[in-house]
Amino acid sequence: MYVADEKLRGFSLAMETTANSVFKAIVLNKILYALPVYFGYLTEGQRHMLQRVLHRASSRGFNTFYYDLDTLAENAHYHLFKHSCRQAHCLYHLYSVKPRPPGAMRLRTRGHDFELPIIKYEFNKRNFIVQSLFN
C-alpha cells in the first residue's frame, strides 16, 4: 500500500483521494467480485470478518465512505438479477419462463415472469437463482 501511495503522490493526488482510490481498486473490487453468487454461502463468521475489513478501512482513513457488507450484497444481487433477466444475458437460460394461459387472471404482480422452482434441500436455498426468484 505504501509503495502504491508514493507512486500515486507523484501524480499530485491528495493522500485521502489516493488511499480511497487504491482501496476501491484493490480491496473493494476483490470483495464485490461475484458477491451475489457467494454471499448466500458465507457463514456468519465469514460475513463478520469481511465487515470488519470494511470497518477497519473506514476507521483508518483508507476510504471516505463507510461500506456495509449487507447493503453492498443487496445492491449487487439486485443489479445482477435485473441484468440477467434479459434474453441476451448468459444466465438467462437458467430461468424457466412460466407460460401464462389465455384468459388467466393476474392477481398480483411480481418482479419477474419466471417459474418458481421446488426446493428440497436447505443448501439449495442459498443459490443466487433461487434467492432472486423468491425475493
One Martini backbone bead per residue (centre of mass of N, CA, C, O) as a GRO file, in nm:
protein
  135
    1MET     BB    1   0.057   0.063  -0.020
    2TYR     BB    2   0.300   0.259   0.002
    3VAL     BB    3   0.404   0.242  -0.290
    4ALA     BB    4   0.141   0.330  -0.428
    5ASP     BB    5   0.125   0.602  -0.283
    6GLU     BB    6   0.391   0.726  -0.391
    7LYS     BB    7   0.319   0.709  -0.692
    8LEU     BB    8   0.052   0.879  -0.675
    9ARG     BB    9   0.185   1.140  -0.561
   10GLY     BB   10   0.340   1.206  -0.827
   11PHE     BB   11   0.040   1.290  -0.952
   12SER     BB   12  -0.094   1.495  -0.745
   13LEU     BB   13  -0.243   1.341  -0.519
   14ALA     BB   14  -0.421   1.305  -0.262
   15MET     BB   15  -0.416   1.108   0.009
   16GLU     BB   16  -0.720   1.049   0.033
   17THR     BB   17  -0.769   0.980  -0.266
   18THR     BB   18  -0.560   0.761  -0.293
   19ALA     BB   19  -0.663   0.562  -0.079
   20ASN     BB   20  -0.946   0.537  -0.201
   21SER     BB   21  -0.860   0.428  -0.480
   22VAL     BB   22  -0.705   0.179  -0.381
   23PHE     BB   23  -0.933   0.049  -0.222
   24LYS     BB   24  -1.134   0.018  -0.457
   25ALA     BB   25  -0.944  -0.137  -0.660
   26ILE     BB   26  -0.877  -0.377  -0.456
   27VAL     BB   27  -1.067  -0.449  -0.212
   28LEU     BB   28  -1.359  -0.397  -0.313
   29ASN     BB   29  -1.336  -0.569  -0.576
   30LYS     BB   30  -1.279  -0.839  -0.431
   31ILE     BB   31  -1.552  -0.845  -0.277
   32LEU     BB   32  -1.754  -0.789  -0.530
   33TYR     BB   33  -1.671  -1.037  -0.662
   34ALA     BB   34  -1.936  -1.241  -0.682
   35LEU     BB   35  -2.127  -1.173  -0.434
   36PRO     BB   36  -2.415  -1.286  -0.508
   37VAL     BB   37  -2.320  -1.586  -0.519
   38TYR     BB   38  -2.151  -1.621  -0.227
   39PHE     BB   39  -2.324  -1.490   0.008
   40GLY     BB   40  -2.519  -1.736   0.082
   41TYR     BB   41  -2.251  -1.922   0.182
   42LEU     BB   42  -2.190  -1.755   0.416
   43THR     BB   43  -2.099  -1.718   0.717
   44GLU     BB   44  -2.114  -1.527   0.992
   45GLY     BB   45  -1.805  -1.508   1.029
   46GLN     BB   46  -1.736  -1.418   0.738
   47ARG     BB   47  -1.907  -1.163   0.740
   48HIS     BB   48  -1.766  -1.031   0.981
   49MET     BB   49  -1.485  -1.018   0.854
   50LEU     BB   50  -1.560  -0.835   0.611
   51GLN     BB   51  -1.676  -0.605   0.783
   52ARG     BB   52  -1.409  -0.544   0.934
   53VAL     BB   53  -1.250  -0.453   0.689
   54LEU     BB   54  -1.435  -0.212   0.622
   55HIS     BB   55  -1.411  -0.072   0.900
   56ARG     BB   56  -1.103  -0.036   0.913
   57ALA     BB   57  -1.076   0.135   0.657
   58SER     BB   58  -1.251   0.367   0.765
   59SER     BB   59  -1.099   0.426   1.042
   60ARG     BB   60  -0.802   0.462   0.881
   61GLY     BB   61  -0.861   0.630   0.595
   62PHE     BB   62  -0.898   0.466   0.312
   63ASN     BB   63  -1.195   0.577   0.327
   64THR     BB   64  -1.483   0.806   0.298
   65PHE     BB   65  -1.673   0.551   0.314
   66TYR     BB   66  -1.919   0.354   0.456
   67TYR     BB   67  -1.933   0.003   0.432
   68ASP     BB   68  -2.191  -0.236   0.383
   69LEU     BB   69  -2.226  -0.563   0.319
   70ASP     BB   70  -2.535  -0.598   0.288
   71THR     BB   71  -2.574  -0.363   0.088
   72LEU     BB   72  -2.379  -0.458  -0.129
   73ALA     BB   73  -2.522  -0.731  -0.180
   74GLU     BB   74  -2.802  -0.624  -0.254
   75ASN     BB   75  -2.715  -0.451  -0.497
   76ALA     BB   76  -2.572  -0.675  -0.659
   77HIS     BB   77  -2.815  -0.864  -0.676
   78TYR     BB   78  -3.010  -0.674  -0.822
   79HIS     BB   79  -2.835  -0.613  -1.076
   80LEU     BB   80  -2.795  -0.904  -1.172
   81PHE     BB   81  -3.094  -0.976  -1.206
   82LYS     BB   82  -3.173  -0.754  -1.407
   83HIS     BB   83  -2.964  -0.845  -1.625
   84SER     BB   84  -3.054  -1.162  -1.636
   85CYS     BB   85  -3.350  -1.105  -1.766
   86ARG     BB   86  -3.218  -1.100  -2.024
   87GLN     BB   87  -3.175  -1.280  -2.316
   88ALA     BB   88  -2.857  -1.200  -2.359
   89HIS     BB   89  -2.787  -1.337  -2.110
   90CYS     BB   90  -2.604  -1.604  -1.964
   91LEU     BB   91  -2.839  -1.666  -1.726
   92TYR     BB   92  -3.122  -1.701  -1.866
   93HIS     BB   93  -3.132  -2.022  -1.903
   94LEU     BB   94  -3.201  -2.074  -1.584
   95TYR     BB   95  -3.475  -1.978  -1.658
   96SER     BB   96  -3.832  -2.029  -1.631
   97VAL     BB   97  -4.085  -1.965  -1.828
   98LYS     BB   98  -4.410  -1.878  -1.753
   99PRO     BB   99  -4.692  -1.966  -1.882
  100ARG     BB  100  -4.977  -1.783  -1.989
  101PRO     BB  101  -5.289  -1.827  -1.993
  102PRO     BB  102  -5.560  -1.762  -2.148
  103GLY     BB  103  -5.756  -1.565  -1.929
  104ALA     BB  104  -5.584  -1.509  -1.698
  105MET     BB  105  -5.542  -1.400  -1.392
  106ARG     BB  106  -5.396  -1.111  -1.232
  107LEU     BB  107  -5.333  -1.069  -0.901
  108ARG     BB  108  -5.012  -1.021  -0.889
  109THR     BB  109  -4.713  -0.870  -0.892
  110ARG     BB  110  -4.395  -0.927  -1.016
  111GLY     BB  111  -4.048  -0.906  -1.102
  112HIS     BB  112  -4.141  -1.168  -1.267
  113ASP     BB  113  -4.200  -1.456  -1.522
  114PHE     BB  114  -4.103  -1.693  -1.347
  115GLU     BB  115  -4.051  -2.001  -1.238
  116LEU     BB  116  -4.082  -2.173  -0.945
  117PRO     BB  117  -3.891  -2.366  -0.766
  118ILE     BB  118  -3.823  -2.668  -0.611
  119ILE     BB  119  -3.727  -2.707  -0.268
  120LYS     BB  120  -3.546  -2.955  -0.067
  121TYR     BB  121  -3.279  -2.805   0.019
  122GLU     BB  122  -3.099  -2.585   0.207
  123PHE     BB  123  -2.860  -2.533   0.011
  124ASN     BB  124  -3.047  -2.427  -0.234
  125LYS     BB  125  -3.145  -2.154  -0.094
  126ARG     BB  126  -2.852  -2.002  -0.152
  127ASN     BB  127  -2.899  -1.956  -0.430
  128PHE     BB  128  -2.919  -1.705  -0.656
  129ILE     BB  129  -3.166  -1.788  -0.824
  130VAL     BB  130  -3.356  -1.850  -0.589
  131GLN     BB  131  -3.337  -1.579  -0.442
  132SER     BB  132  -3.439  -1.407  -0.681
  133LEU     BB  133  -3.724  -1.540  -0.715
  134PHE     BB  134  -3.822  -1.505  -0.400
  135ASN     BB  135  -3.736  -1.184  -0.363
   0.00000   0.00000   0.00000
